[in-house]
Amino acid sequence: MSCPALTINDLCVTFPAGNREILHHLSFSVPGGHTVALVGESGSGKTMAAMAVMNLLPHGMLRSGGSISVNDHPTEGLSPDQYRKLRHTQVAMVMQNPMSAFDPVLNIFHHFKETLISHGITSTPQIRKMAADGLAEAGFSTPFSILELYPFQMSGGMLQRVMLALALMLSPPLVIADEATTDLDVLSQKRILTLLHDHCRKQHLALLIITHDLGVAAAMADEIVVIRSGRLVEKGPTADIFSAPASPYTAELLAVHRGLYTPRYLNIMESLTGRGVYAAD
């Protein structure tokens, strides 16, 4: 059996200035080639867990306990340079707001160039080809023309697909998608999720989806991890969580979200995998 792509064990994150613990002894794993959804309401600590994995915690936040291993390699004690090497080659992250991830004065090609040069790929023709191939896989019909555009010339959905291409171009064994479709309309959302789902399945990559949207979790995930106020509530196979949640909090989340979703939305989400987990009991 392959090693887990991600193992979080007893993780604690604190904000010392406010004397607050943000994550409380959080433990879960993402098996290689599987998709796990980390779900919970806003402020539950989902993004903080992802930032801890990427070693990108906001200023003032500290990992105060526990351990994180990526592809069976412990991350404790890694230098900033070692962590930079880890990103994109071992783990990549697709964030919620694509506009904030791009430098507005650089065109799309330069964003690919900076990333690839940092990983030892310096040939401009090779970088241009790799970038165009990644954009084509992300659904762009004219990838070379996209490379010449600036972020402000693109829609949110287009930028999210560029970010997806950047994250996936080195095929890291683990991909983290943090609310990657929250700001998109439902059809753009489906397009991004389909690209992410199909690429990870084809390349046998592990995927950690961070979302408050249980429709996304249902459509994409093999397993679900539920957290609340930085604490683990429950975890298990997606079908089990939806059919027989062990925690009253999870049952409450399911009831609320079932009431919010329209039939059209549910049909679009379920069409990703055909699971139909939102079918009436």
Secondary structure, 3 states (H helix, E strand, C coil): CCCCCEEEEEEEEEEHHHCEEEEEEEEEEECCCCEEEEECCCCCCHHHHHHHHHCCCCCCCEEEEEEEEECCEECCCCCHHHHHHHHHHCEEEECCCHHHHCCCCCCHHHHHHHHHHCCCCCCHHHHHHHHHHHHHHCCCCCHHHHCCCCHHHCCHHHHHHHHHHHHHCCCCCEEEEECCCCCCCHHHHHHHHHHHHHHHHHHCCEEEEEECCHHHHHHHCCEEEEEECCEEEEEEEHHHHHHCCCCHHHHHHHHHHHHHCCHHHHHHHHCCCCCCCCCCC
